[in-house]
Amino acid sequence: MTKPRRPDPPPLETNDVGVAVAGTAAWAVALVVLLIVGLPDEHRWWLWVCVAGIGTGLFGIWYIPRLHRARARQLSRHERERDSGED
């Protein structure tokens, strides 16, 4: 005999924008360090890795709040539809 499945726990609340800011800052620090240290020509591609990391982080900082708002709207819409269907 199988036990009934327990309900899923609620999702953890995290500061996703804070994580993106920290990651972006880490890439920026890495870029500054590499510029100060100086790299031989065959390793200069690391500078572009840092630039790509910064760019991706800036996109995340811009996109994450929009994603959270869209998910909240979708959840709200779903709950309204569910509640109106229980007449």
Secondary structure, DSSP 8 states (H G I E B T S, - for coil): ---------------HHHHHHHHHHHHHHHHHHHHHH---GGGTHHHHHHHHHHHHHHHHHHHHHHHHHHHHHHHHHHHHHHHHTT-
